Structure formats: C-alpha cells, structure tokens
Amino acid sequence: LADGLRAHRLEAATYDFALDGAKKCNAVYTDYSSEYKYTHDIKSAEYRYTHDIKSAEYRYTHDIKSAEYRYTHDIKSAEYRYTHDIKSAEYRYTHDIKSAQYQIYS
C-alpha cells in the first residue's frame, strides 16, 4: 500500500510539475503573443499612418494636377472661343461687305 501511495504521489508530483511547466510555457507563449500583437499593432498603425499620408499626398497632387488641367483647358477653350468669335465676326463682316457690294453692283 505504501509503495502504491508513493507511486501515486510521484505521479501526482510529476503531473503537477508537468502542469506547472505547461502553465509556464503558456505564460511565455502569452507574453510572446502579446508582444507580437503589440508589435503588429504598432506596425499596422505605422503602415496605416504612412498609407494615409501617401494617399493624402496623392490626392493633393492629383487635385492640383486636375485643377491645373482644368485651368489650362479653360484658358485654351476661352482662347479658342475668343479666336473663333473674332474669325466668325471677321467672316460675317467680310461676307456682309461682299453682299452689300454685290447688291450695289447688281
């Protein structure tokens, strides 16, 4: 009986030791996990921060280029319309003079 109790206690002690080892292992694993999450969160936050800045800079640059394009396009359109209107007016003026001269000579 004593040998059986001793063997049982030894098994129980071994089990406790193994359980303590597992707890310690879990504690270390939890520490690594929390460090990983912490590092991962920092990296994610830095990535998002950098990505947001790059996105904002892209949008800013894109908006400026778009605005410059629209500005240039509007100026070119206005110049085209201005030139076209002058040519049209000159054409009508010349055409009206020729018509008037034609009517005079007819």
TIVO-2410 file (N, C-alpha, C; in nm, 3 decimals):
# residues 106
REC num residu      c1      c2      c3 atome chaine
REC   1      L   0.083  -0.120   0.000     N      A
REC   1      L   0.000   0.000   0.000    CA      A
REC   1      L   0.087   0.125   0.000     C      A
REC   2      A   0.193   0.121   0.083     N      A
REC   2      A   0.281   0.238   0.091    CA      A
REC   2      A   0.348   0.262  -0.043     C      A
REC   3      D   0.388   0.154  -0.108     N      A
REC   3      D   0.452   0.171  -0.240    CA      A
REC   3      D   0.353   0.229  -0.341     C      A
REC   4      G   0.229   0.184  -0.331     N      A
REC   4      G   0.127   0.236  -0.421    CA      A
REC   4      G   0.102   0.384  -0.399     C      A
REC   5      L   0.098   0.424  -0.269     N      A
REC   5      L   0.080   0.567  -0.238    CA      A
REC   5      L   0.198   0.649  -0.286     C      A
REC   6      R   0.318   0.592  -0.263     N      A
REC   6      R   0.438   0.662  -0.305    CA      A
REC   6      R   0.437   0.679  -0.458     C      A
REC   7      A   0.404   0.574  -0.527     N      A
REC   7      A   0.399   0.581  -0.673    CA      A
REC   7      A   0.292   0.680  -0.717     C      A
REC   8      H   0.179   0.681  -0.650     N      A
REC   8      H   0.071   0.774  -0.682    CA      A
REC   8      H   0.113   0.918  -0.658     C      A
REC   9      R   0.183   0.938  -0.543     N      A
REC   9      R   0.232   1.073  -0.513    CA      A
REC   9      R   0.336   1.117  -0.616     C      A
REC  10      L   0.419   1.022  -0.657     N      A
REC  10      L   0.521   1.054  -0.757    CA      A
REC  10      L   0.454   1.093  -0.889     C      A
REC  11      E   0.353   1.016  -0.927     N      A
REC  11      E   0.279   1.050  -1.049    CA      A
REC  11      E   0.211   1.186  -1.035     C      A
REC  12      A   0.153   1.209  -0.915     N      A
REC  12      A   0.086   1.338  -0.893    CA      A
REC  12      A   0.186   1.451  -0.898     C      A
REC  13      A   0.305   1.429  -0.837     N      A
REC  13      A   0.408   1.533  -0.839    CA      A
REC  13      A   0.456   1.556  -0.982     C      A
REC  14      T   0.474   1.449  -1.055     N      A
REC  14      T   0.517   1.461  -1.195    CA      A
REC  14      T   0.411   1.535  -1.276     C      A
REC  15      Y   0.285   1.501  -1.250     N      A
REC  15      Y   0.175   1.567  -1.320    CA      A
REC  15      Y   0.172   1.716  -1.286     C      A
REC  16      D   0.187   1.747  -1.154     N      A
REC  16      D   0.191   1.888  -1.113    CA      A
REC  16      D   0.306   1.961  -1.180     C      A
REC  17      F   0.422   1.894  -1.181     N      A
REC  17      F   0.540   1.955  -1.243    CA      A
REC  17      F   0.513   1.980  -1.392     C      A
REC  18      A   0.458   1.878  -1.455     N      A
REC  18      A   0.427   1.893  -1.598    CA      A
REC  18      A   0.325   2.003  -1.619     C      A
REC  19      L   0.225   2.010  -1.531     N      A
REC  19      L   0.123   2.113  -1.541    CA      A
REC  19      L   0.183   2.251  -1.519     C      A
REC  20      D   0.274   2.260  -1.417     N      A
REC  20      D   0.341   2.388  -1.393    CA      A
REC  20      D   0.424   2.428  -1.514     C      A
REC  21      G   0.493   2.330  -1.572     N      A
REC  21      G   0.571   2.358  -1.693    CA      A
REC  21      G   0.483   2.407  -1.805     C      A
REC  22      A   0.367   2.345  -1.820     N      A
REC  22      A   0.273   2.387  -1.924    CA      A
REC  22      A   0.223   2.527  -1.896     C      A
REC  23      K   0.195   2.556  -1.768     N      A
REC  23      K   0.150   2.692  -1.732    CA      A
REC  23      K   0.258   2.794  -1.764     C      A
REC  24      K   0.384   2.757  -1.727     N      A
REC  24      K   0.494   2.849  -1.757    CA      A
REC  24      K   0.508   2.866  -1.907     C      A
REC  25      C   0.496   2.754  -1.977     N      A
REC  25      C   0.505   2.759  -2.124    CA      A
REC  25      C   0.393   2.847  -2.179     C      A
REC  26      N   0.273   2.831  -2.125     N      A
REC  26      N   0.161   2.914  -2.169    CA      A
REC  26      N   0.185   3.060  -2.137     C      A
REC  27      A   0.245   3.085  -2.020     N      A
REC  27      A   0.274   3.223  -1.981    CA      A
REC  27      A   0.373   3.285  -2.079     C      A
REC  28      V   0.477   3.209  -2.113     N      A
REC  28      V   0.576   3.259  -2.209    CA      A
REC  28      V   0.509   3.280  -2.344     C      A
REC  29      Y   0.427   3.185  -2.384     N      A
REC  29      Y   0.356   3.195  -2.511    CA      A
REC  29      Y   0.265   3.318  -2.512     C      A
REC  30      T   0.198   3.340  -2.399     N      A
REC  30      T   0.112   3.458  -2.389    CA      A
REC  30      T   0.194   3.585  -2.399     C      A
REC  31      D   0.312   3.587  -2.335     N      A
REC  31      D   0.398   3.704  -2.345    CA      A
REC  31      D   0.439   3.728  -2.490     C      A
REC  32      Y   0.482   3.621  -2.557     N      A
REC  32      Y   0.519   3.636  -2.697    CA      A
REC  32      Y   0.400   3.683  -2.780     C      A
REC  33      S   0.284   3.627  -2.750     N      A
REC  33      S   0.165   3.666  -2.825    CA      A
REC  33      S   0.134   3.813  -2.804     C      A
REC  34      S   0.142   3.858  -2.677     N      A
REC  34      S   0.111   3.998  -2.652    CA      A
REC  34      S   0.216   4.088  -2.715     C      A
REC  35      E   0.344   4.045  -2.711     N      A
REC  35      E   0.447   4.124  -2.778    CA      A
REC  35      E   0.423   4.127  -2.928     C      A
REC  36      Y   0.384   4.012  -2.983     N      A
REC  36      Y   0.355   4.007  -3.126    CA      A
REC  36      Y   0.241   4.100  -3.160     C      A
REC  37      K   0.132   4.091  -3.080     N      A
REC  37      K   0.017   4.178  -3.107    CA      A
REC  37      K   0.058   4.324  -3.094     C      A
REC  38      Y   0.137   4.354  -2.991     N      A
REC  38      Y   0.182   4.492  -2.968    CA      A
REC  38      Y   0.263   4.540  -3.088     C      A
REC  39      T   0.362   4.457  -3.127     N      A
REC  39      T   0.446   4.493  -3.242    CA      A
REC  39      T   0.363   4.502  -3.369     C      A
REC  40      H   0.276   4.404  -3.386     N      A
REC  40      H   0.190   4.401  -3.505    CA      A
REC  40      H   0.100   4.524  -3.509     C      A
REC  41      D   0.044   4.562  -3.392     N      A
REC  41      D  -0.042   4.680  -3.387    CA      A
REC  41      D   0.036   4.806  -3.419     C      A
REC  42      I   0.159   4.815  -3.366     N      A
REC  42      I   0.241   4.933  -3.394    CA      A
REC  42      I   0.273   4.938  -3.544     C      A
REC  43      K   0.315   4.823  -3.599     N      A
REC  43      K   0.346   4.820  -3.742    CA      A
REC  43      K   0.222   4.853  -3.825     C      A
REC  44      S   0.108   4.798  -3.784     N      A
REC  44      S  -0.016   4.826  -3.857    CA      A
REC  44      S  -0.050   4.974  -3.850     C      A
REC  45      A  -0.037   5.031  -3.729     N      A
REC  45      A  -0.067   5.173  -3.712    CA      A
REC  45      A   0.028   5.258  -3.796     C      A
REC  46      E   0.158   5.222  -3.794     N      A
REC  46      E   0.254   5.297  -3.874    CA      A
REC  46      E   0.223   5.283  -4.023     C      A
REC  47      Y   0.185   5.162  -4.063     N      A
REC  47      Y   0.150   5.140  -4.204    CA      A
REC  47      Y   0.030   5.224  -4.241     C      A
REC  48      R  -0.073   5.219  -4.155     N      A
REC  48      R  -0.193   5.297  -4.187    CA      A
REC  48      R  -0.159   5.446  -4.190     C      A
REC  49      Y  -0.077   5.491  -4.096     N      A
REC  49      Y  -0.038   5.632  -4.091    CA      A
REC  49      Y   0.036   5.671  -4.219     C      A
REC  50      T   0.135   5.588  -4.256     N      A
REC  50      T   0.212   5.615  -4.378    CA      A
REC  50      T   0.123   5.607  -4.500     C      A
REC  51      H   0.038   5.506  -4.504     N      A
REC  51      H  -0.053   5.488  -4.617    CA      A
REC  51      H  -0.148   5.606  -4.628     C      A
REC  52      D  -0.200   5.653  -4.513     N      A
REC  52      D  -0.291   5.768  -4.515    CA      A
REC  52      D  -0.219   5.893  -4.565     C      A
REC  53      I  -0.095   5.912  -4.519     N      A
REC  53      I  -0.019   6.029  -4.564    CA      A
REC  53      I   0.006   6.020  -4.714     C      A
REC  54      K   0.050   5.901  -4.761     N      A
REC  54      K   0.075   5.885  -4.904    CA      A
REC  54      K  -0.053   5.907  -4.983     C      A
REC  55      S  -0.164   5.854  -4.933     N      A
REC  55      S  -0.292   5.871  -5.001    CA      A
REC  55      S  -0.330   6.018  -5.006     C      A
REC  56      A  -0.312   6.086  -4.894     N      A
REC  56      A  -0.346   6.228  -4.889    CA      A
REC  56      A  -0.257   6.307  -4.984     C      A
REC  57      E  -0.126   6.274  -4.985     N      A
REC  57      E  -0.035   6.343  -5.077    CA      A
REC  57      E  -0.073   6.314  -5.221     C      A
REC  58      Y  -0.110   6.190  -5.249     N      A
REC  58      Y  -0.151   6.155  -5.385    CA      A
REC  58      Y  -0.275   6.234  -5.424     C      A
REC  59      R  -0.374   6.235  -5.332     N      A
REC  59      R  -0.497   6.308  -5.364    CA      A
REC  59      R  -0.467   6.455  -5.382     C      A
REC  60      Y  -0.380   6.510  -5.296     N      A
REC  60      Y  -0.344   6.651  -5.304    CA      A
REC  60      Y  -0.278   6.680  -5.439     C      A
REC  61      T  -0.180   6.597  -5.475     N      A
REC  61      T  -0.110   6.614  -5.603    CA      A
REC  61      T  -0.207   6.595  -5.719     C      A
REC  62      H  -0.288   6.493  -5.708     N      A
REC  62      H  -0.386   6.465  -5.814    CA      A
REC  62      H  -0.483   6.581  -5.829     C      A
REC  63      D  -0.529   6.637  -5.715     N      A
REC  63      D  -0.621   6.751  -5.720    CA      A
REC  63      D  -0.554   6.872  -5.784     C      A
REC  64      I  -0.428   6.895  -5.749     N      A
REC  64      I  -0.357   7.009  -5.807    CA      A
REC  64      I  -0.343   6.989  -5.958     C      A
REC  65      K  -0.301   6.868  -5.998     N      A
REC  65      K  -0.287   6.841  -6.142    CA      A
REC  65      K  -0.421   6.857  -6.212     C      A
REC  66      S  -0.527   6.807  -6.150     N      A
REC  66      S  -0.660   6.820  -6.210    CA      A
REC  66      S  -0.700   6.966  -6.221     C      A
REC  67      A  -0.674   7.041  -6.115     N      A
REC  67      A  -0.707   7.184  -6.117    CA      A
REC  67      A  -0.627   7.256  -6.224     C      A
REC  68      E  -0.497   7.223  -6.232     N      A
REC  68      E  -0.414   7.286  -6.335    CA      A
REC  68      E  -0.463   7.247  -6.474     C      A
REC  69      Y  -0.501   7.122  -6.490     N      A
REC  69      Y  -0.553   7.078  -6.620    CA      A
REC  69      Y  -0.680   7.154  -6.654     C      A
REC  70      R  -0.771   7.160  -6.555     N      A
REC  70      R  -0.897   7.231  -6.582    CA      A
REC  70      R  -0.869   7.378  -6.612     C      A
REC  71      Y  -0.778   7.439  -6.537     N      A
REC  71      Y  -0.743   7.579  -6.558    CA      A
REC  71      Y  -0.687   7.599  -6.699     C      A
REC  72      T  -0.591   7.514  -6.737     N      A
REC  72      T  -0.531   7.523  -6.870    CA      A
REC  72      T  -0.635   7.496  -6.977     C      A
REC  73      H  -0.716   7.394  -6.953     N      A
REC  73      H  -0.820   7.359  -7.050    CA      A
REC  73      H  -0.919   7.474  -7.066     C      A
REC  74      D  -0.956   7.538  -6.954     N      A
REC  74      D  -1.049   7.651  -6.960    CA      A
REC  74      D  -0.988   7.767  -7.036     C      A
REC  75      I  -0.859   7.795  -7.011     N      A
REC  75      I  -0.793   7.904  -7.082    CA      A
REC  75      I  -0.788   7.874  -7.231     C      A
REC  76      K  -0.747   7.750  -7.264     N      A
REC  76      K  -0.742   7.713  -7.407    CA      A
REC  76      K  -0.880   7.723  -7.470     C      A
REC  77      S  -0.981   7.677  -7.399     N      A
REC  77      S  -1.118   7.684  -7.452    CA      A
REC  77      S  -1.159   7.829  -7.472     C      A
REC  78      A  -1.128   7.912  -7.373     N      A
REC  78      A  -1.165   8.054  -7.383    CA      A
REC  78      A  -1.091   8.119  -7.500     C      A
REC  79      E  -0.960   8.087  -7.513     N      A
REC  79      E  -0.884   8.143  -7.624    CA      A
REC  79      E  -0.939   8.094  -7.757     C      A
REC  80      Y  -0.976   7.967  -7.761     N      A
REC  80      Y  -1.034   7.913  -7.884    CA      A
REC  80      Y  -1.164   7.984  -7.917     C      A
REC  81      R  -1.250   7.997  -7.815     N      A
REC  81      R  -1.378   8.064  -7.841    CA      A
REC  81      R  -1.355   8.209  -7.882     C      A
REC  82      Y  -1.262   8.276  -7.818     N      A
REC  82      Y  -1.230   8.416  -7.850    CA      A
REC  82      Y  -1.183   8.426  -7.994     C      A
REC  83      T  -1.087   8.341  -8.031     N      A
REC  83      T  -1.035   8.341  -8.168    CA      A
REC  83      T  -1.144   8.305  -8.267     C      A
REC  84      H  -1.222   8.204  -8.232     N      A
REC  84      H  -1.330   8.160  -8.320    CA      A
REC  84      H  -1.432   8.272  -8.338     C      A
REC  85      D  -1.465   8.342  -8.229     N      A
REC  85      D  -1.561   8.452  -8.238    CA      A
REC  85      D  -1.507   8.565  -8.326     C      A
REC  86      I  -1.378   8.596  -8.311     N      A
REC  86      I  -1.318   8.701  -8.394    CA      A
REC  86      I  -1.322   8.660  -8.541     C      A
REC  87      K  -1.281   8.535  -8.567     N      A
REC  87      K  -1.284   8.489  -8.707    CA      A
REC  87      K  -1.426   8.491  -8.761     C      A
REC  88      S  -1.521   8.450  -8.679     N      A
REC  88      S  -1.662   8.450  -8.723    CA      A
REC  88      S  -1.708   8.592  -8.751     C      A
REC  89      A  -1.671   8.683  -8.661     N      A
REC  89      A  -1.711   8.823  -8.680    CA      A
REC  89      A  -1.647   8.879  -8.805     C      A
REC  90      E  -1.517   8.849  -8.825     N      A
REC  90      E  -1.449   8.898  -8.945    CA      A
REC  90      E  -1.512   8.837  -9.070     C      A
REC  91      Y  -1.545   8.710  -9.061     N      A
REC  91      Y  -1.609   8.645  -9.176    CA      A
REC  91      Y  -1.743   8.710  -9.205     C      A
REC  92      R  -1.822   8.730  -9.099     N      A
REC  92      R  -1.953   8.792  -9.121    CA      A
REC  92      R  -1.936   8.933  -9.175     C      A
REC  93      Y  -1.839   9.006  -9.121     N      A
REC  93      Y  -1.813   9.143  -9.166    CA      A
REC  93      Y  -1.775   9.142  -9.313     C      A
REC  94      T  -1.681   9.058  -9.349     N      A
REC  94      T  -1.637   9.048  -9.489    CA      A
REC  94      T  -1.752   9.002  -9.577     C      A
REC  95      H  -1.824   8.902  -9.528     N      A
REC  95      H  -1.936   8.848  -9.606    CA      A
REC  95      H  -2.044   8.955  -9.625     C      A
REC  96      D  -2.069   9.032  -9.519     N      A
REC  96      D  -2.169   9.139  -9.529    CA      A
REC  96      D  -2.123   9.246  -9.628     C      A
REC  97      I  -1.995   9.281  -9.625     N      A
REC  97      I  -1.944   9.382  -9.719    CA      A
REC  97      I  -1.955   9.330  -9.862     C      A
REC  98      K  -1.913   9.203  -9.881     N      A
REC  98      K  -1.923   9.147 -10.016    CA      A
REC  98      K  -2.068   9.142 -10.062     C      A
REC  99      S  -2.158   9.107  -9.971     N      A
REC  99      S  -2.301   9.102 -10.006    CA      A
REC  99      S  -2.350   9.241 -10.042     C      A
REC 100      A  -2.309   9.339  -9.964     N      A
REC 100      A  -2.352   9.476  -9.990    CA      A
REC 100      A  -2.297   9.522 -10.125     C      A
REC 101      Q  -2.168   9.492 -10.151     N      A
REC 101      Q  -2.110   9.532 -10.278    CA      A
REC 101      Q  -2.180   9.460 -10.394     C      A
REC 102      Y  -2.212   9.334 -10.372     N      A
REC 102      Y  -2.281   9.258 -10.476    CA      A
REC 102      Y  -2.416   9.321 -10.507     C      A
REC 103      Q  -2.486   9.360 -10.397     N      A
REC 103      Q  -2.618   9.420 -10.417    CA      A
REC 103      Q  -2.605   9.555 -10.489     C      A
REC 104      I  -2.498   9.629 -10.458     N      A
REC 104      I  -2.479   9.758 -10.523    CA      A
REC 104      I  -2.454   9.738 -10.672     C      A
REC 105      Y  -2.369   9.641 -10.703     N      A
REC 105      Y  -2.335   9.619 -10.844    CA      A
REC 105      Y  -2.446   9.550 -10.922     C      A
REC 106      S  -2.538   9.483 -10.852     N      A
REC 106      S  -2.641   9.411 -10.926    CA      A
REC 106      S  -2.745   9.503 -10.980     C      A
***
